[in-house]
Amino acid sequence: MTREEKSQYIEDLATKLSETGVFYVTDTAGLNVETVNQLRERCYKGNIELKVVKNSLLKKALEKVEGRNYEDLYGVLAGPTAVMFSEVGNAPAKLIKDFRKKFDKPLLKGAYIEEAIYTGDENLDFLTALKSKEELIGEIISLLQSPAKNVVSGLKSGGSTIAGLLKTLSERTEA
């Protein structure tokens, strides 16, 4: 790779990093070609982009992104590295966990999710349990609707009870 190609590669990677709110840095060392292809296929189906990168070029790209501090990720940039880009914060974690039911890798080196950085494979279970933005919005909406539904339900049942009571009382007085 020439110096110009490296420079362009770093620029493209920095642009990708600045445009995404979620990426995972993983270790895929020891996986054979067939297994890596299976991982790529699962990533493709899960709308996750998998990119094998050189650590030095990734570090330069991370340094180039303005307005974000990735310093905590610099320490994990050793050995073979693949980056997973996603729009959903927990999607790569779920994919990794599922993939590791059959294989021992990829290992989670680090993750950047909406301004938060997580380092180490021990965070995989936590990241799997994270709720996506859409899931959180859905929960908030259902929580907001719940009291309104209770009030409407109460009014309906109370209204029919009062109407029934008034009807019964009016029939009694006529008799």
N, C-alpha and C positions, 0 to 999 in steps of 0.2 A: 504494500500500500504506500503510495507516494505521500509526501508531506501535504500536498493539496487535497488529496483524497481523504487523508486523516482529518484535515481541517474541516472539510465539508461534512464528513461523518459526525464529527463532534458538534458542528453547528446544527445538523439535522436532529441529532439526539437531544441536544439542549432545547430545541424547539418542541420536540415531543414531550420532554419532561415538564416544560413550562405550561404546556396545554393540558396536561392530565393532572387530576387530583389524586390519582391512585396508581402506585406502582410497587411491585415487590421485587426484591433482589434475592435470587435463589442460587443454590449450589446444585448443579446437575452432574458433578464429577462422577465418573464411574458408570454412568448410564450408557449402554450401547446405542448404536444408531437406531435400531428397531424400537427401543424403548423411548428414545427422544422423539421419534416420529409419532409414537402413540401419545406422548405428552403434547406435542404440537397439535395433533388432531383434536384432543380434548379441549385444548385452549381455544382452538378455532371454533369448536361447537359452543363453547361457553362465552364467546365474544371477548376473548382475552388475547392480546397480542404478545407472543413470546419472542424475545430477541436475545441471542447470545452475543455478549459484548466483552471487550477487553477491559479489564479493571482501570487501566491508566486512562483510556479514552472516556470511560464512564465518569471517572472522577473529574476530568477536565470539563465534561459536559455539565455535571452537577455544579461545578464552580462557576460556570458561565451563566447559569439561570439567575436572573435578577429577582430580588424580592423574596427569595426563599433561602433558608439556611439548612443545608443538608450535611453539615459537619459530622453529625452523629452516625451517618452512614459510611463515612470514609473508612472507618475501622473494619468494616465487614468486607471491604473490597480486596479480597485475597482469594486465590484459587480460581477455578472455572466459575464464571458468573453468567446467569441468564436473568433478564429483566422481564417481568410480566406487567403489561399495561392493561388497565381495566377501567371501566366507568363505575363499577360497583365495588365498594370497599371490601366486602367479604368474599367476593367471587373467587379470587385467586387462592385465598386460604382454604376455602371449601374444596377447590379443585386439587390442591396439594394434598390435603388430608385424605381425600378419596383416592387419589393416585397412589398414595403410600400404603393403601390396604394391600396392594400387590407388590410394590417396589419400595425400597428403602429411601429413595430420593424422589423428588428434589427436597433439599433442606432449606428452610427459611433463614436467610442471612439478615434481612431487614425489610421493612415496609414503610412506605410513606402514604398516609391516608389523610387527606384533607388537613394539612398543616401539622399532623402528628407523626412522629417517627417511632417505630418499634424495631428493636434489634434482637436477634436471637430466635432460634427455633422454638424456644419455650413459650413464645407468644402466639404460636399457631392456633391453639385452642381458643384463646381470647379473641383473636382476629376472626375466627370462624363464627363466633357468637355475635360479632358486631352486626347491627341491623343496618340495612341499606337506607339511603335517604327516603326512598319510596315507602319502605316498611315503617319508618318512623312517622312520616306524614300520615299514613293510613291509621296508625295507632292514635295519633293526636286527634285526627278527625273523629274516630270512633269514640274517643274519650269525651270530646266536645259534644257529640250527638247524644251520648248516653243520658245526661241529665235532662235534656230537652225531651227525649223519648219518654223518660219516667214521668215528667210533668204532664205531657199530653196523655199518656196512658192513665195517669191518676185522674185527670180531668174527665176523661171519657168514662171511666168506671164510676167515678163519683157523680158525674152528671146523670148517668143512667140510674144510679141508686137514688138520687134526690128526686128525679122525675118519677120513678116508680113509687117512692114514698109519698110524694104529693098526690099521685093518682089514687093510691090506696086510701089516703086520708080523705080525699074529696069524695070517693065512693062511699066511705063510712058515714060521712056527715049527711049524705043524701038518703041513706037508708034508715 
